[in-house]
């Protein structure tokens, strides 16, 4: 099983080094149910984030519609936006090529 390190995992590791391991390898049925208040905070936070991004008027790739099964699509899109070998030309041209 190939695992990727996410920003959330790094944050969780700083808060508690055991949390990442527990989240990845422990039985999910042992977890407490998500508190409705925490769920509300996530939903409100995601809605606010979406509003802020839409108001930026800067080109970006929205990866929300893709499920985890489509991770190669996400990886390809991020590779095209990267400054590495994912594309040629200035970043603006690479971003524009994603939409064509």
N, C-alpha and C positions, 0 to 999 in steps of 0.2 A: 504494500500500500504506500503510494507516494503522498507525502504531506507537504503542504506549502505553509510558510510562516506568514501570518497576516499581521497587520497593525494592531488589531484587537488582541491577538495572541501575545504580542510584545507588551502591550499595556497590562494585560492580565498577569504576565510573568513578573512585571515590576511590582504589581500589587501583591501577588502571592505566587511564588515559584511552583507550587503544587497544582495550582488551578489549571494550567495548560494541560498537564498530564492527566488530570482528572477529567477534564472536558473531552480529551481525545480518546482515552482508553477505558474510562469507567462506564459501567452500565447506566444508561440514561434513565432507566426505570427507577433508579435509586435517587435521582435528583428531585428536589422539591419542585412543585409546580410553579410556573412563573406568576409572580405577584401581579394582580390586575393593575396596580399603580405603576409598576415598572413597565408593563406592556403599554400603558398609556404614554409614559415618558418616551418610549422608543418610537411610538407612532407619531407623537407630536414632534420629536426631534427629526425624524425622517421627513415629515411634511415641511418643516422649517428649512431643512437642508435643500430640499427640492426647490422651494421658493427662492432661496439665495442663489442657487446655481442658475436658475432660469433668468434671474435679473442681471447676471454678470455680462451677458451679451458677448461672451467669448466662446469660440467653438470648442466643443467637448464631445466625447463619445459616451453616450448613455448605455451602460452595461446592465442596467437593472432588468431589462426584459429577458436576459439570458439566464437560463437555469444553470446549476452546477454541472449538469451533463453536457452543457455547451461550453465548457471551460476553454477548449481550444479556440473558440471564436473570441472569447475575452482575451486570451493570451495573444492572439494575432493582432487584435485591435490595440492592445497596450504596446505591443512590439512596434507597431507602426508609429505610435506617438512618442516612443522613446528616442533618446538622442543617440542610441547605439546603432547597431547594424540593421535596425528595423525599417529603415527607409532612407531615401536620399533626398537631398535638398533641405531648405530651411524648414523649421517646425510647422510654419503656416501652410506650406505646400503639403507636408505629410498629413496634417489634419484635414485639409481640403480633399485629399485623395481618399480618405476614409468615407466621405459622403458621396463619392461618385461611383 
